[in-house]
Amino acid sequence: MKVLNSLTSISTLILILNNISIVSFGQDSLKNKFEREIYIKYAPTSLLNPLYPAIHFASEFKPSKKKGFQIELAYILKHHLLSKSENGFKNFDSENKGFFTKVEYRSYFNKLPDSYFAFQLQYIFNDYKRTDTFDATPQLTGLNTFCSTCVDDTYGIRKNAVGLNVKFGKQFFVYDFIYIDCYIGLGINYLSNEHSKNIELHKYPAMADSPVGYYFAHYPGSYIFPLPTFASGLKIGYLLKNK
């Protein structure tokens, strides 16, 4: 029932924001009224996102053939589809509660039909729980030692993240008004992770506990993600309106 309510809210917000986009760019649309297009999309690959598995929808408004404006909203699932895996990879073992939204401007190429270059701004909120292994005495830990005093800790993280991405993508119509929108891109992200307890302990993850991924995504404090993030995925879409 909670998921159903969330999906209803997401769908309502998409329609509201899409109407706002239409009004905002209405003047341009009138100049190109025979080229105006509205798309509704679903992103199945978001279900496999290792950090933010989500039910993810989008809507794109194209006032002309050369440009588009896309709005995305997603409900982050409580558990990943690969949670509690046999290998104990704890990045898949979070308990999530959150959402993310993205706003995107697309510029379509004249010489590459249905291909585009895009700038995307995103915001992520996730209030989640994790269990990780930390080193209570890192000063005693050698290079080949997992941890000198290993401590398992279950704790909460309140994450706020803002990101800017650049993307290249292409749309393929597969049947009548149904199409696939696939893309690749790079981005930079600013993270703010507020841990619920033991902040000093959490600055020293055990070497055996995926420390690289922990430092990049879950480390306490506010910081810019140290490496450009790679983005790829696809959406299944439906051309809702074309006139």
Secondary structure, 3 states (H helix, E strand, C coil): CHHHHHHHHHHHHHHHHHHHHHHHCHHHHHHCCCCCEEEEEECHHHHHCCCCCEEEEEEEEEEECCEEEEEEEEEECCCCCCCCCCCCCHHHCCECCEEEEEEEEEEECCCCCCEEEEEEEEEEEEEEEEEEEEECCHHHCCCCCCCCCEEEEEEEEEEEEEEEEEEEEEEEEEECCEEEEEEEEEEEEEEEEEECCCCCHHHCECCCCCHHHHHHHCCCEEEECCCCEEEEEEEEEEEEEEC
